Amino acid sequence: MAAWQSGFYKLSVAQRQQLIQQQLNLSQEEVEQLQAHTSFWSSQMIENYLTNFEIPEGVALNFVINGREYTVPMVTEEPSVIAAASHAAKIVSQSGGFVAPTSSRQMIGQIVLENIDDFEQTKTWLLSHQTELIKVANDSHPSMLARGAGAKSLRIRQLDEFVALELLIDVGEAMGANVVNTMSEAVKAWLLNQGYEVVTAILTNLATESLQTATCEIPVANLGENGSTVAKQIAKLSHLAQIDPYRATTHNKGIMNGIDAAVIASGNDWRAIESGSHAYAVQDGQYRGLAKWTVGDKQLFGTITLPLPVGVVGGSIGIVPTVKLNQTISKIKTASELAQVIASVGLAQNLAALKALASEGIQAGHMRLQYRALAIQIGAQATEVNLLVERLSKLSRVDQQIAIQELAVMRGK
Ligand code: HMG
């Protein structure tokens, strides 16, 4: 390992940028790029901090959820995602909007025991000490109990030669990872004192006690002049995602386009949502689509259910300035409401994708919105982008070479 890397974390941000410049031969312009995008709060959040990486933020419009209108901040680098969510939300709003019930919001802390001779005897003993175990957990985080939250119950599962004691914890308005881990470690210490051998004590991100559902009903007439045909195609694509993991993966990627963007904008841990969602998608042993669509003679019915353990306080939420701003934009006040909105965004994202696949194909709408990014990519100036996109939209085929030629023609070369 190069000597300069040892102790890197002890340097100031400016010293780190200078050292990186020297060791990795950055130009003066490149190091100025590092220096141009820093902030104090970011330097306090991660290790070996150098600079901020900017990802665009937009808002998805037209959302009506449980009778309320929402403007949803979304952070994404992918063109057409926000347009798609807004488009679908506009269609759904014409028939009352999304319905997303308030769901239970408990996280699961896993304490895994090993070298257990008799599972049933161990299970009986642990359950007979449930009150004590719950108290140990709550004593480790008294503020949760004071708010009426905290550890509520436990369950025991046999995992081959291991035994998992699982705490079900109401984490209030937070996502709760730290609370769950603190409580799990307190119970681990107590069990060690009782002579048990503990392999691990940590939350699970398969948050099956924090499932959120969103549904919508759309008159097929609202899907355009071929609404009935489009609705049937959407239902067929949905069925395909239930029977084929290859299709289900892309179906769910489309859903996560919206979910990740809304989760990031809300300051929550999108990796936790991603891992939990995909684990939930394979709950019955086969990976399937998280959203489903069925069609009656007049209505298209959509539903999505996935684990959404998100919070409106705690973690980076209180640190990242734009998260507070996004809470003002969205007017979301509680973790439960946030989960309802995010699930609805996921269902909207899926509707837009399947509607496009069922009609003009994904490229028509998607690519048109890619032209802006393509224009920047080939060096168009801000004042040239609109005209270049207009010219590209008129062509039957567009690629980077064609865009470069069009730009040259625009510049009179
Ligand atoms: P359109 O029919 O041309 O839209 O669709 P429109 O002009 O009729 O506008 C309708 C509404 O859409 C607008 O309402 C906006 O809300 C929104 P209005 O403001 O006019 O009252 N909208 C826009 N919002 C912001 N910026 C825009 C914009 N254009 C329309 N520029 C659209 C165009 C792109 C919306 C449509 O073609 C679409 O939804 N396509 C799907 C695109 C998509 O799914 N993108 C995600 C990336 S592709 C992917 O990775 C997922 C996938 O692989 C998943 C899967 O396979 O299942 C496809």
Residues whose N, C-alpha, C, O or C-beta is under 5 A from the ligand:
A	BS01	HMG	P79 S80 V81 I82 A83 A84 S86 H87 K90 T250 H251 G254 Q349 A352 A353 L354 A356 I362 G365 H366
